[in-house]
Amino acid sequence: MVLMLAPWIAFIVAAQLGYVPSVGAASFKWFLPAFLGGFLAGWLVWSIQVPRWRLWAYQRVQDIEELKHYAVADQIIWPEGHFFEKTEMAGARIRAKLRLLEEQRAKSRSTVRP
């Protein structure tokens, strides 16, 4: 949120101090890069951090499906198969660990339940 809001707040402060125009098309030329830059920076950090959070969380729970359910409900991650889920950025090592943990938990869950 800080990465997303900081450029917007900087624009507002700069406009109030008179460093950039505060109205009209000239103002929009300054606001648009601040808006897009903040949005892209926030999304980039989310895209990098979510796979790392998944790895951290998967190692600490028994039921990964339940974790995913609550993470989607709390808007931490996107639902499985969602287009935006594909924007998560993880290296091969993290992806392999996530797959391994999902497979291990699926096997242990199937052996525990009758």
Secondary structure, DSSP 8 states (H G I E B T S, - for coil): -HHHHHHHHHHHHHHHTTSS--SHHHHHHHHHHHHHHHHHHHHHHHHHHHHHHHHHHHTT-S-HHHHHHHHHHTTSS--TT-GGGGG----HHHHHHHHHHHHHHHHHHHHH--
